[in-house]
Amino acid sequence: MTTYFVTRHSGAVEWARRQGIAAEAVSHLDVETVKSGDTVLGTLPVNLVAEINRRGARYLHLRLDVPLQHRGQELTVEDMETFGARFEEFEVKRIGQ
């Protein structure tokens, strides 16, 4: 079982490490590599989360309450803590075709 953290942000990787999260940081996730029992962390679109869940893996979304004036900026570990960074688990299922 593998834990992936999908991010391009070094501050997020360091924040997760400080939380005691041992994950393989990747800037891109090929969902074809995700297996049952894996865990994926990140801020992914719902269609990818649905595929991750369909494959039997868990998805934990990185949630932050970022004020408007800080959006689009690289955040530090301290910024992430200030903005309440946390992982929340989601299960997504596609309905219909």
VOFILUM-258773 format. One record per atom (N, C-alpha, C): residue number from 0; residue in three letters; atom name; y, x, z. Coordinates in nm, 2 decimals, padded with zeros to 4 digits. Atoms other than C-alpha are relative to their C-alpha. Example, Ala and Ser with C-alpha at 12.3 -4.5 7.8 and 13.67 -1.06 7.14 Angstrom:
<rs>
{r 0; ala; N; {-00.12; 00.09; 00.00}},
{r 0; ala; CA; {-00.45; 01.23; 00.78}},
{r 0; ala; C; {00.12; 00.09; 00.00}},
{r 1; ser; N; {-00.11; -00.09; 00.00}},
{r 1; ser; CA; {-00.11; 01.37; 00.71}},
{r 1; ser; C; {00.11; -00.08; 00.08}},
</rs>
This chain:
<rs>
{r 0; met; N; {-00.12; 00.08; 00.00}},
{r 0; met; CA; {00.00; 00.00; 00.00}},
{r 0; met; C; {00.12; 00.09; 00.00}},
{r 1; thr; N; {-00.12; -00.08; 00.01}},
{r 1; thr; CA; {00.34; 00.13; -00.10}},
{r 1; thr; C; {00.12; -00.08; 00.03}},
{r 2; thr; N; {-00.13; 00.07; -00.02}},
{r 2; thr; CA; {00.69; 00.04; 00.01}},
{r 2; thr; C; {00.10; 00.07; -00.08}},
{r 3; tyr; N; {-00.11; -00.05; 00.09}},
{r 3; tyr; CA; {00.96; 00.08; -00.25}},
{r 3; tyr; C; {00.13; -00.05; 00.05}},
{r 4; phe; N; {-00.14; 00.04; -00.02}},
{r 4; phe; CA; {01.33; 00.07; -00.19}},
{r 4; phe; C; {00.08; 00.02; -00.13}},
{r 5; val; N; {-00.06; -00.01; 00.13}},
{r 5; val; CA; {01.50; -00.01; -00.52}},
{r 5; val; C; {00.16; 00.00; 00.02}},
{r 6; thr; N; {-00.15; -00.02; -00.02}},
{r 6; thr; CA; {01.86; 00.13; -00.50}},
{r 6; thr; C; {00.05; 00.12; -00.07}},
{r 7; arg; N; {-00.06; -00.12; 00.06}},
{r 7; arg; CA; {02.09; 00.37; -00.67}},
{r 7; arg; C; {00.11; 00.06; 00.10}},
{r 8; his; N; {-00.10; -00.03; -00.09}},
{r 8; his; CA; {02.30; 00.41; -00.36}},
{r 8; his; C; {-00.05; 00.09; 00.12}},
{r 9; ser; N; {00.05; -00.10; -00.10}},
{r 9; ser; CA; {02.25; 00.72; -00.14}},
{r 9; ser; C; {00.03; -00.05; 00.15}},
{r 10; gly; N; {-00.03; 00.06; -00.14}},
{r 10; gly; CA; {02.43; 00.54; 00.16}},
{r 10; gly; C; {-00.11; -00.10; 00.04}},
{r 11; ala; N; {00.10; 00.09; -00.04}},
{r 11; ala; CA; {02.17; 00.27; 00.15}},
{r 11; ala; C; {-00.13; 00.07; 00.03}},
{r 12; val; N; {00.12; -00.08; -00.03}},
{r 12; val; CA; {01.88; 00.52; 00.14}},
{r 12; val; C; {00.01; 00.06; 00.14}},
{r 13; glu; N; {-00.02; -00.06; -00.13}},
{r 13; glu; CA; {02.02; 00.70; 00.44}},
{r 13; glu; C; {00.00; -00.11; 00.11}},
{r 14; trp; N; {00.00; 00.11; -00.10}},
{r 14; trp; CA; {02.09; 00.37; 00.63}},
{r 14; trp; C; {-00.14; -00.04; 00.03}},
{r 15; ala; N; {00.14; 00.04; -00.03}},
{r 15; ala; CA; {01.73; 00.26; 00.58}},
{r 15; ala; C; {-00.08; 00.11; 00.07}},
{r 16; arg; N; {00.07; -00.11; -00.07}},
{r 16; arg; CA; {01.60; 00.60; 00.69}},
{r 16; arg; C; {00.04; 00.00; 00.15}},
{r 17; arg; N; {-00.05; 00.00; -00.14}},
{r 17; arg; CA; {01.81; 00.57; 01.01}},
{r 17; arg; C; {-00.06; -00.12; 00.07}},
{r 18; gln; N; {00.06; 00.12; -00.06}},
{r 18; gln; CA; {01.65; 00.22; 01.07}},
{r 18; gln; C; {-00.15; 00.03; 00.02}},
{r 19; gly; N; {00.14; -00.03; -00.02}},
{r 19; gly; CA; {01.31; 00.39; 01.07}},
{r 19; gly; C; {-00.09; -00.05; -00.11}},
{r 20; ile; N; {00.07; 00.06; 00.11}},
{r 20; ile; CA; {01.21; 00.25; 00.73}},
{r 20; ile; C; {-00.05; 00.11; -00.09}},
{r 21; ala; N; {00.06; -00.10; 00.09}},
{r 21; ala; CA; {00.97; 00.48; 00.54}},
{r 21; ala; C; {-00.03; -00.07; -00.13}},
{r 22; ala; N; {00.02; 00.06; 00.13}},
{r 22; ala; CA; {01.00; 00.38; 00.18}},
{r 22; ala; C; {00.03; 00.10; -00.11}},
{r 23; glu; N; {-00.02; -00.08; 00.11}},
{r 23; glu; CA; {00.99; 00.54; -00.16}},
{r 23; glu; C; {00.12; -00.05; -00.07}},
{r 24; ala; N; {-00.13; 00.05; 00.06}},
{r 24; ala; CA; {01.35; 00.52; -00.30}},
{r 24; ala; C; {-00.02; 00.02; -00.15}},
{r 25; val; N; {00.01; 00.00; 00.14}},
{r 25; val; CA; {01.35; 00.43; -00.67}},
{r 25; val; C; {00.13; -00.06; -00.06}},
{r 26; ser; N; {-00.12; 00.07; 00.06}},
{r 26; ser; CA; {01.65; 00.35; -00.90}},
{r 26; ser; C; {-00.04; -00.11; -00.09}},
{r 27; his; N; {00.05; 00.11; 00.09}},
{r 27; his; CA; {01.43; 00.13; -01.12}},
{r 27; his; C; {-00.14; -00.03; 00.04}},
{r 28; leu; N; {00.13; 00.04; -00.04}},
{r 28; leu; CA; {01.12; -00.06; -01.04}},
{r 28; leu; C; {-00.07; -00.07; -00.12}},
{r 29; asp; N; {00.08; 00.07; 00.11}},
{r 29; asp; CA; {00.86; -00.14; -01.31}},
{r 29; asp; C; {-00.10; -00.09; 00.08}},
{r 30; val; N; {00.08; 00.09; -00.08}},
{r 30; val; CA; {00.71; -00.45; -01.16}},
{r 30; val; C; {-00.15; 00.00; -00.04}},
{r 31; glu; N; {00.14; -00.01; 00.04}},
{r 31; glu; CA; {00.38; -00.38; -01.35}},
{r 31; glu; C; {-00.07; 00.10; 00.10}},
{r 32; thr; N; {00.06; -00.10; -00.09}},
{r 32; thr; CA; {00.32; -00.10; -01.09}},
{r 32; thr; C; {-00.02; -00.06; 00.14}},
{r 33; val; N; {00.01; 00.06; -00.13}},
{r 33; val; CA; {00.35; -00.34; -00.79}},
{r 33; val; C; {-00.13; -00.06; 00.02}},
{r 34; lys; N; {00.13; 00.06; -00.03}},
{r 34; lys; CA; {00.02; -00.43; -00.63}},
{r 34; lys; C; {00.00; -00.08; 00.13}},
{r 35; ser; N; {00.02; 00.09; -00.12}},
{r 35; ser; CA; {-00.10; -00.68; -00.37}},
{r 35; ser; C; {00.01; 00.09; 00.12}},
{r 36; gly; N; {-00.01; -00.08; -00.12}},
{r 36; gly; CA; {00.00; -00.55; -00.03}},
{r 36; gly; C; {00.12; 00.09; 00.01}},
{r 37; asp; N; {-00.12; -00.09; 00.00}},
{r 37; asp; CA; {00.30; -00.35; -00.14}},
{r 37; asp; C; {00.12; -00.08; 00.05}},
{r 38; thr; N; {-00.13; 00.05; -00.04}},
{r 38; thr; CA; {00.65; -00.41; -00.01}},
{r 38; thr; C; {00.11; 00.05; -00.08}},
{r 39; val; N; {-00.11; -00.04; 00.08}},
{r 39; val; CA; {00.96; -00.40; -00.22}},
{r 39; val; C; {00.13; -00.04; 00.08}},
{r 40; leu; N; {-00.13; 00.02; -00.07}},
{r 40; leu; CA; {01.31; -00.37; -00.06}},
{r 40; leu; C; {00.11; 00.02; -00.11}},
{r 41; gly; N; {-00.11; -00.02; 00.09}},
{r 41; gly; CA; {01.64; -00.41; -00.25}},
{r 41; gly; C; {00.08; -00.12; -00.02}},
{r 42; thr; N; {-00.09; 00.11; 00.03}},
{r 42; thr; CA; {01.88; -00.65; -00.41}},
{r 42; thr; C; {-00.03; -00.04; -00.15}},
{r 43; leu; N; {00.05; 00.03; 00.13}},
{r 43; leu; CA; {01.68; -00.77; -00.71}},
{r 43; leu; C; {00.02; -00.14; -00.05}},
{r 44; pro; N; {-00.01; 00.14; 00.05}},
{r 44; pro; CA; {01.72; -01.07; -00.94}},
{r 44; pro; C; {-00.12; -00.09; 00.03}},
{r 45; val; N; {00.11; 00.09; -00.04}},
{r 45; val; CA; {01.51; -01.38; -00.86}},
{r 45; val; C; {-00.12; 00.01; -00.09}},
{r 46; asn; N; {00.12; 00.00; 00.09}},
{r 46; asn; CA; {01.29; -01.35; -01.17}},
{r 46; asn; C; {-00.09; 00.12; 00.04}},
{r 47; leu; N; {00.08; -00.12; -00.04}},
{r 47; leu; CA; {01.18; -01.00; -01.05}},
{r 47; leu; C; {-00.07; -00.03; 00.13}},
{r 48; val; N; {00.05; 00.03; -00.13}},
{r 48; val; CA; {01.13; -01.12; -00.70}},
{r 48; val; C; {-00.12; -00.10; -00.01}},
{r 49; ala; N; {00.11; 00.10; 00.03}},
{r 49; ala; CA; {00.91; -01.41; -00.83}},
{r 49; ala; C; {-00.12; 00.08; -00.05}},
{r 50; glu; N; {00.12; -00.08; 00.06}},
{r 50; glu; CA; {00.69; -01.16; -01.02}},
{r 50; glu; C; {-00.06; 00.09; 00.11}},
{r 51; ile; N; {00.05; -00.08; -00.11}},
{r 51; ile; CA; {00.67; -00.93; -00.71}},
{r 51; ile; C; {-00.09; -00.09; 00.09}},
{r 52; asn; N; {00.08; 00.09; -00.08}},
{r 52; asn; CA; {00.55; -01.22; -00.50}},
{r 52; asn; C; {-00.12; -00.05; -00.07}},
{r 53; arg; N; {00.12; 00.05; 00.07}},
{r 53; arg; CA; {00.31; -01.35; -00.77}},
{r 53; arg; C; {-00.11; 00.11; 00.01}},
{r 54; arg; N; {00.09; -00.11; -00.01}},
{r 54; arg; CA; {00.15; -01.01; -00.75}},
{r 54; arg; C; {-00.06; 00.03; 00.14}},
{r 55; gly; N; {00.05; -00.01; -00.14}},
{r 55; gly; CA; {00.09; -01.05; -00.38}},
{r 55; gly; C; {00.07; 00.10; 00.09}},
{r 56; ala; N; {-00.08; -00.10; -00.08}},
{r 56; ala; CA; {00.36; -00.81; -00.26}},
{r 56; ala; C; {00.11; -00.08; 00.07}},
{r 57; arg; N; {-00.11; 00.05; -00.08}},
{r 57; arg; CA; {00.64; -00.88; -00.01}},
{r 57; arg; C; {00.13; 00.05; -00.06}},
{r 58; tyr; N; {-00.13; -00.04; 00.05}},
{r 58; tyr; CA; {01.01; -00.87; -00.10}},
{r 58; tyr; C; {00.10; -00.02; 00.12}},
{r 59; leu; N; {-00.10; 00.01; -00.10}},
{r 59; leu; CA; {01.28; -00.80; 00.16}},
{r 59; leu; C; {00.14; 00.04; -00.07}},
{r 60; his; N; {-00.13; -00.01; 00.06}},
{r 60; his; CA; {01.64; -00.84; 00.04}},
{r 60; his; C; {00.10; 00.07; 00.09}},
{r 61; leu; N; {-00.10; -00.06; -00.08}},
{r 61; leu; CA; {01.91; -00.61; 00.16}},
{r 61; leu; C; {00.13; -00.09; -00.01}},
{r 62; arg; N; {-00.12; 00.09; -00.01}},
{r 62; arg; CA; {02.19; -00.84; 00.28}},
{r 62; arg; C; {00.11; 00.07; 00.08}},
{r 63; leu; N; {-00.12; -00.05; -00.06}},
{r 63; leu; CA; {02.54; -00.73; 00.36}},
{r 63; leu; C; {00.11; -00.10; -00.01}},
{r 64; asp; N; {-00.11; 00.09; 00.01}},
{r 64; asp; CA; {02.85; -00.93; 00.44}},
{r 64; asp; C; {00.12; 00.09; -00.03}},
{r 65; val; N; {-00.10; -00.09; 00.05}},
{r 65; val; CA; {03.09; -00.72; 00.23}},
{r 65; val; C; {00.13; -00.07; -00.03}},
{r 66; pro; N; {-00.13; 00.06; 00.03}},
{r 66; pro; CA; {03.46; -00.81; 00.24}},
{r 66; pro; C; {00.04; 00.02; -00.15}},
{r 67; leu; N; {-00.04; -00.01; 00.14}},
{r 67; leu; CA; {03.62; -00.87; -00.10}},
{r 67; leu; C; {00.06; 00.14; -00.04}},
{r 68; gln; N; {-00.07; -00.13; 00.03}},
{r 68; gln; CA; {03.83; -00.55; -00.08}},
{r 68; gln; C; {-00.09; 00.12; -00.01}},
{r 69; his; N; {00.09; -00.11; 00.00}},
{r 69; his; CA; {03.52; -00.34; -00.04}},
{r 69; his; C; {-00.11; -00.01; -00.11}},
{r 70; arg; N; {00.10; 00.03; 00.10}},
{r 70; arg; CA; {03.31; -00.49; -00.32}},
{r 70; arg; C; {00.02; 00.10; -00.12}},
{r 71; gly; N; {-00.01; -00.09; 00.11}},
{r 71; gly; CA; {03.23; -00.26; -00.61}},
{r 71; gly; C; {00.02; 00.15; 00.04}},
{r 72; gln; N; {-00.02; -00.13; -00.05}},
{r 72; gln; CA; {03.27; 00.05; -00.39}},
{r 72; gln; C; {-00.13; 00.06; 00.05}},
{r 73; glu; N; {00.11; -00.06; -00.06}},
{r 73; glu; CA; {03.01; 00.30; -00.28}},
{r 73; glu; C; {00.02; -00.01; 00.15}},
{r 74; leu; N; {-00.01; 00.02; -00.14}},
{r 74; leu; CA; {02.94; 00.22; 00.08}},
{r 74; leu; C; {-00.07; 00.11; 00.08}},
{r 75; thr; N; {00.07; -00.10; -00.09}},
{r 75; thr; CA; {02.86; 00.47; 00.36}},
{r 75; thr; C; {-00.09; -00.07; 00.09}},
{r 76; val; N; {00.09; 00.05; -00.11}},
{r 76; val; CA; {02.60; 00.43; 00.63}},
{r 76; val; C; {00.09; -00.08; 00.10}},
{r 77; glu; N; {-00.09; 00.07; -00.10}},
{r 77; glu; CA; {02.89; 00.34; 00.87}},
{r 77; glu; C; {00.05; -00.13; -00.06}},
{r 78; asp; N; {-00.04; 00.13; 00.06}},
{r 78; asp; CA; {03.02; 00.08; 00.62}},
{r 78; asp; C; {-00.11; -00.10; 00.01}},
{r 79; met; N; {00.11; 00.09; 00.00}},
{r 79; met; CA; {02.68; -00.07; 00.59}},
{r 79; met; C; {-00.03; -00.06; 00.14}},
{r 80; glu; N; {00.02; 00.05; -00.14}},
{r 80; glu; CA; {02.65; -00.10; 00.97}},
{r 80; glu; C; {00.11; -00.10; 00.04}},
{r 81; thr; N; {-00.12; 00.09; -00.02}},
{r 81; thr; CA; {03.00; -00.25; 00.99}},
{r 81; thr; C; {-00.02; -00.14; -00.06}},
{r 82; phe; N; {00.01; 00.12; 00.08}},
{r 82; phe; CA; {02.91; -00.51; 00.73}},
{r 82; phe; C; {-00.13; -00.07; 00.03}},
{r 83; gly; N; {00.12; 00.07; -00.05}},
{r 83; gly; CA; {02.59; -00.61; 00.91}},
{r 83; gly; C; {-00.12; 00.01; -00.09}},
{r 84; ala; N; {00.12; -00.02; 00.09}},
{r 84; ala; CA; {02.33; -00.46; 00.68}},
{r 84; ala; C; {-00.13; -00.04; 00.07}},
{r 85; arg; N; {00.14; 00.03; -00.05}},
{r 85; arg; CA; {01.98; -00.60; 00.73}},
{r 85; arg; C; {-00.09; -00.05; -00.12}},
{r 86; phe; N; {00.10; 00.05; 00.10}},
{r 86; phe; CA; {01.67; -00.69; 00.54}},
{r 86; phe; C; {-00.05; -00.14; 00.04}},
{r 87; glu; N; {00.05; 00.13; -00.02}},
{r 87; glu; CA; {01.57; -01.05; 00.50}},
{r 87; glu; C; {-00.11; -00.03; -00.10}},
{r 88; glu; N; {00.11; 00.02; 00.09}},
{r 88; glu; CA; {01.23; -01.15; 00.36}},
{r 88; glu; C; {00.02; -00.13; -00.08}},
{r 89; phe; N; {-00.01; 00.12; 00.08}},
{r 89; phe; CA; {01.22; -01.40; 00.07}},
{r 89; phe; C; {-00.13; -00.01; -00.08}},
{r 90; glu; N; {00.12; 00.03; 00.09}},
{r 90; glu; CA; {00.93; -01.56; -00.12}},
{r 90; glu; C; {00.06; -00.09; -00.11}},
{r 91; val; N; {-00.05; 00.07; 00.12}},
{r 91; val; CA; {01.02; -01.68; -00.47}},
{r 91; val; C; {-00.11; -00.04; -00.09}},
{r 92; lys; N; {00.10; 00.04; 00.10}},
{r 92; lys; CA; {00.81; -01.89; -00.70}},
{r 92; lys; C; {00.06; -00.07; -00.11}},
{r 93; arg; N; {-00.05; 00.07; 00.12}},
{r 93; arg; CA; {00.89; -01.99; -01.05}},
{r 93; arg; C; {-00.06; -00.14; -00.02}},
{r 94; ile; N; {00.04; 00.14; 00.02}},
{r 94; ile; CA; {00.87; -02.36; -01.12}},
{r 94; ile; C; {00.00; -00.03; -00.15}},
{r 95; gly; N; {00.00; 00.04; 00.14}},
{r 95; gly; CA; {00.76; -02.48; -01.46}},
{r 95; gly; C; {00.00; 00.12; -00.10}},
{r 96; gln; N; {00.00; -00.11; 00.10}},
{r 96; gln; CA; {00.77; -02.28; -01.79}},
{r 96; gln; C; {00.13; 00.00; -00.06}},
</rs>
